[in-house]
């Protein structure tokens, strides 16, 4: 069984939103998926990690989807890096 959530997002230009924060180290391992609607600007996926591991950052252009399996997750957030509102969907799946 896994713990997970799925949500739609709308972010104004230059706005960021946090979606997950681990309660304690070493953090969770899981699959993070970000989808951006076509005709909306790029959105930056930012995943910070415990134990001094480098953060994971990726810019996902409009009309694209990206998924990453990553461990020791501390926080997960999205940042709209375009000059207009961005919309899409976001999900996290963490095995128990």
C-alpha positions as CSV (number, residue, x, y, z in Angstrom):
1,X,0.0,0.0,0.0
2,X,1.2,3.5,-0.6
3,X,0.4,7.0,0.6
4,X,-0.3,9.5,-2.2
5,X,-2.2,12.5,-3.3
6,X,-3.2,14.2,-6.5
7,X,-4.1,17.8,-7.0
8,X,-4.7,20.4,-9.7
9,X,-2.8,23.7,-9.3
10,X,-3.1,27.2,-10.6
11,X,-0.2,29.5,-9.8
12,X,0.0,33.2,-10.7
13,X,3.1,34.6,-12.3
14,X,6.1,34.3,-10.0
15,X,4.1,32.5,-7.3
16,X,5.3,29.3,-5.5
17,X,3.5,26.8,-3.4
18,X,4.7,24.0,-1.1
19,X,2.9,20.7,-1.4
20,X,4.8,18.2,0.9
21,X,7.0,18.5,4.0
22,X,8.5,15.4,5.7
23,X,8.0,15.3,9.5
24,X,11.4,13.8,10.3
25,X,14.7,12.7,8.8
26,X,15.7,10.7,6.7
27,X,12.5,11.7,4.7
28,X,10.5,9.6,2.4
29,X,11.2,8.0,-1.0
30,X,8.6,8.3,-3.7
31,X,7.4,9.1,-7.2
32,X,6.7,12.8,-7.9
33,X,4.8,13.7,-11.1
34,X,4.2,17.2,-12.5
35,X,2.1,18.0,-15.5
36,X,1.7,21.4,-17.1
37,X,-1.2,22.4,-19.2
38,X,-0.5,23.5,-22.8
39,X,-0.4,27.2,-23.4
40,X,0.8,27.9,-19.8
41,X,4.3,28.8,-18.9
42,X,7.0,26.6,-17.4
43,X,6.8,25.5,-13.8
44,X,9.8,24.7,-11.7
45,X,9.6,21.5,-9.6
46,X,11.8,21.9,-6.5
47,X,12.6,18.9,-4.1
48,X,14.8,19.5,-1.1
49,X,16.5,16.5,0.5
50,X,17.9,15.5,3.9
51,X,21.5,14.6,4.8
52,X,23.0,17.4,2.7
53,X,21.9,15.9,-0.6
54,X,21.6,18.4,-3.4
55,X,18.1,19.7,-4.1
56,X,16.4,18.5,-7.3
57,X,15.1,21.2,-9.6
58,X,13.6,20.9,-13.0
59,X,11.7,23.3,-15.3
60,X,8.8,21.6,-17.0
61,X,7.5,23.6,-20.1
62,X,3.8,24.0,-20.9
63,X,2.2,20.9,-22.3
64,X,4.6,18.5,-20.8
65,X,4.7,15.9,-18.0
66,X,7.7,14.7,-15.9
67,X,8.0,12.1,-13.2
68,X,11.0,11.4,-10.9
69,X,11.6,8.7,-8.4
70,X,13.7,10.2,-5.6
71,X,14.7,9.4,-2.0
72,X,15.2,11.3,1.3
73,X,12.6,13.9,0.4
74,X,12.4,16.8,2.8
75,X,10.0,19.2,0.9
76,X,8.3,19.4,-2.5
77,X,7.2,22.7,-4.1
78,X,6.3,24.3,-7.4
79,X,7.2,27.7,-8.7
80,X,5.7,29.4,-11.7
81,X,8.6,30.9,-13.6
82,X,6.5,32.3,-16.4
83,X,5.0,35.8,-16.8
84,X,1.4,34.4,-16.8
85,X,-0.7,32.0,-14.8
86,X,0.3,28.4,-15.0
87,X,-2.1,25.4,-14.5
88,X,-1.7,21.7,-14.4
89,X,-1.6,18.7,-12.1
90,X,0.7,17.4,-9.5
91,X,1.0,14.0,-7.6
92,X,3.1,12.3,-5.0
93,X,3.1,8.5,-4.3
94,X,5.1,7.3,-1.3
95,X,5.2,3.5,-0.6
96,X,4.7,2.5,3.0
